[in-house]
Amino acid sequence: MDNALMGATLVIVVLLLLNSFTDSRTRRLERRLRETERRLDLLLAHHGIADDRPELAEIDDLIRRDRKIEAIKRYRELTGAGLAEAKEAVEARIR
């Protein structure tokens, strides 16, 4: 009975460690993706290239309706950008 209990405990511990590793790796990859997208947005804005991603059409609509603060909030929700980055991106779309 002790061997079966020890074996089951070991299996559970290994599964928990694997799950933790996978979650950590996923979070790390998501951060890298957000950072890559942020840099791409900055490059596009710097070179004056319009970013025509469909999800940003909502941002453009908010800008047209003179709702800049809401546009910044929504940009943050869609992209995961920080406040300063979102403000900069929205202002670049205004220009």
C-alpha positions as CSV (number, residue, x, y, z in Angstrom):
1,M,0.0,0.0,0.0
2,D,2.8,2.4,0.8
3,N,4.5,1.9,-2.6
4,A,1.2,2.6,-4.4
5,L,0.7,5.8,-2.3
6,M,4.3,6.9,-2.9
7,G,3.9,6.2,-6.6
8,A,0.7,8.1,-6.9
9,T,2.2,11.0,-5.0
10,L,5.2,11.1,-7.3
11,V,3.0,11.1,-10.4
12,I,0.9,14.0,-9.0
13,V,4.1,16.0,-8.2
14,V,5.5,15.4,-11.6
15,L,2.2,16.4,-13.3
16,L,2.1,19.6,-11.2
17,L,5.7,20.5,-12.1
18,L,5.0,19.9,-15.8
19,N,1.9,22.1,-15.6
20,S,3.8,24.8,-13.8
21,F,6.5,24.7,-16.4
22,T,4.0,24.9,-19.2
23,D,2.1,27.9,-17.6
24,S,5.4,29.7,-17.1
25,R,6.5,29.1,-20.6
26,T,3.1,30.2,-22.0
27,R,3.2,33.5,-20.0
28,R,6.8,34.1,-21.2
29,L,5.8,33.6,-24.8
30,E,2.8,35.8,-24.4
31,R,5.0,38.6,-23.0
32,R,7.4,38.2,-25.9
33,L,4.6,38.3,-28.4
34,R,3.1,41.5,-26.8
35,E,6.6,43.1,-26.9
36,T,7.1,42.1,-30.5
37,E,3.7,43.6,-31.5
38,R,4.5,46.8,-29.6
39,R,7.8,47.2,-31.5
40,L,6.0,46.5,-34.8
41,D,3.5,49.2,-34.0
42,L,6.3,51.6,-33.2
43,L,8.1,50.8,-36.5
44,L,4.9,51.2,-38.5
45,A,4.1,54.5,-36.9
46,H,7.7,55.8,-37.3
47,H,7.6,55.0,-41.0
48,G,4.1,56.4,-41.5
49,I,2.6,53.1,-42.5
50,A,-1.0,52.6,-41.6
51,D,-1.8,49.7,-39.4
52,D,-4.9,48.2,-40.8
53,R,-5.5,45.3,-38.5
54,P,-9.3,44.7,-38.3
55,E,-9.4,44.9,-34.5
56,L,-8.0,48.4,-34.6
57,A,-11.0,49.6,-36.6
58,E,-12.8,50.0,-33.3
59,I,-9.9,52.3,-32.2
60,D,-10.3,54.4,-35.3
61,D,-14.0,54.7,-34.7
62,L,-13.5,55.9,-31.2
63,I,-11.0,58.5,-32.5
64,R,-13.4,59.7,-35.1
65,R,-16.0,60.2,-32.4
66,D,-13.5,62.2,-30.3
67,R,-13.2,59.6,-27.6
68,K,-9.5,59.5,-27.2
69,I,-9.4,58.2,-23.6
70,E,-11.7,55.3,-24.5
71,A,-9.6,54.6,-27.6
72,I,-6.5,54.4,-25.4
73,K,-8.2,52.0,-22.9
74,R,-9.5,49.8,-25.7
75,Y,-6.1,49.8,-27.4
76,R,-4.6,48.6,-24.1
77,E,-7.2,45.8,-23.9
78,L,-6.6,44.6,-27.4
79,T,-2.8,44.8,-27.5
80,G,-1.7,44.4,-23.8
81,A,0.3,47.6,-24.2
82,G,1.1,49.9,-21.3
83,L,-0.5,53.2,-20.8
84,A,2.3,55.3,-22.4
85,E,2.6,53.0,-25.3
86,A,-1.2,52.9,-25.9
87,K,-1.4,56.7,-25.7
88,E,1.5,57.1,-28.2
89,A,-0.1,54.6,-30.6
90,V,-3.5,56.2,-30.5
91,E,-2.0,59.7,-31.0
92,A,-0.1,58.3,-33.9
93,R,-3.3,57.0,-35.4
94,I,-4.9,60.5,-34.9
95,R,-2.1,62.1,-37.0
